[in-house]
Amino acid sequence: MKSFFFASFLFLLAEYSFAEELINYTITSDSQKNTLKGGLEAIGNVVVKRTKDDFEASSDKLTYDNDSKTLKLFGNVFIKNLESEGLSIEETSGDELTIFTDTGVFEFKSQNKNRVKTKIKF
C-alpha cells in the first residue's frame, strides 16, 4: 500500500521536454498519466513552468499530444510571461489555450461568450 502512495506522489510532479529544441516544462497537478504514444494528461490544479524563462500557466486540465506537438490547457486558464513570435504577453486568461510546441505559436479561446483578456508588453 505504501508503494502505491509513493508511486502516486511521483506522478504529481513531472518534468517534460516538448519540441526538438528541448524546452523543459515542469508540470505539477493532482494527477497525471502518460500514453504509449508519448502523450500526457494532467488533471486538477495544473501548474506549468518553463525552465528557460518566467513563463507560468495554470488550469484545470492539461493535455500534450506528441503527434501534433500541441500542449493544451483547459478550464480557468491563466498565463504569465508568454513570449511568442516576438510578442511579449504579461498576462492572459481564457477557457482554452493551445501552444504548438514546435513553433511556439499559440491560440487562445473562450467559451460561453466569455472573452479572452490579454496584457501585452511592447
N, C-alpha and C positions, 0 to 999 in steps of 0.2 A: 504494500500500500504506500509506503514511504517513497519507493522508486516512482510510482505513478505521479505523486505530487511533485517530486523533483523534476521529472520529465515535463510536466505541465508548466512548471516555473520556467524552464529553459525556453519554452516557446513564447513566453511573454516579452522577451527582448531578443531581437534578431538584427543582424546587420546584413544588408543585401547590396550587391553591386548590380546596377542596371546600366545598360548601354556598353558599347565596346570600349569607351574611354575610362571605364571603371569609376564612375561616380558612386561613392558609397553613401547609402542611406541607413540610418538606424531607425527601426520601426518598433515602437512599443505599443502594446494593446492588451486587452483582456484575454484574447485567444488568437492563435494563428495556426494555419495549416498550409502545407505546400502541395503542389500537384506533381504528377510524374513528368509533365512537360516543362517543369521549371517555373510554374506559376506560384502565386502566393495569395492568400486571403487572410486579412486581419480584421477582427470584429471587436467592437467595444472600446471606447476611449482611445482611439488610434492617434498616436503622435509620431510624426515623421520628421527627422532631422537629417540634413545633408552635411557630411563631414568637411567639405571644402569651403563652405561659407556659412552664413547665418540663416539659410533657408529653414523654415519650420512650418509644418502643416498639422492640422488636427481635423478629425472627422469621426463619424460613427463607424465607417467601414472603409477598407482599402482592398483593392484587388490589383494584382500585377499579372499581365498576360505576356509571357515570354515571346510568343509567336508574333504578336503585333507590337511588341515593345511599348505597351501602354501601362501607366500607373494611374489607376482611377480611385478617387476618393468620393464617398457618398455620404450625404446627410450631415448638416451643420458643418460644412467645410469652411475652415478659416486658414488663411495663408499669410505668412510674413516673409518679406525679403526674397521675392521670386525674381530672378534675372532670366530673361528670355529674349533672344534676338535683339539685343541692345536696349531692351525695355526693362526698366527697374521699377518693380512694384513693391511698395512698402507694405501694404495690407490689402487683402481682398477676401471676400466671403461670398458664399452661394450654396447651392444644393449639391452640385456635382462638378468635379474637376477631373479632367483628363490631361496627363502630361505624357507626351510622346518622348520617351527616354532616349531614343536615338538621335533626336534633333533638338530637344529642349522646348519645342513648341507646346503651347497649352491651349486648352479650350475649357471655358467656364460656362456652366449652365445653371439656371434656376428653374424651379418648377412651381406650380400652383400660383402663378402670376407674381411670385417674389421677384426681386431684382438682384442683380449682381452689383456689388459695391466695391470699387477699387480706388486706392490711393496710389498715384503714380508719381515717381520722382524723376524729373528731367535734368 
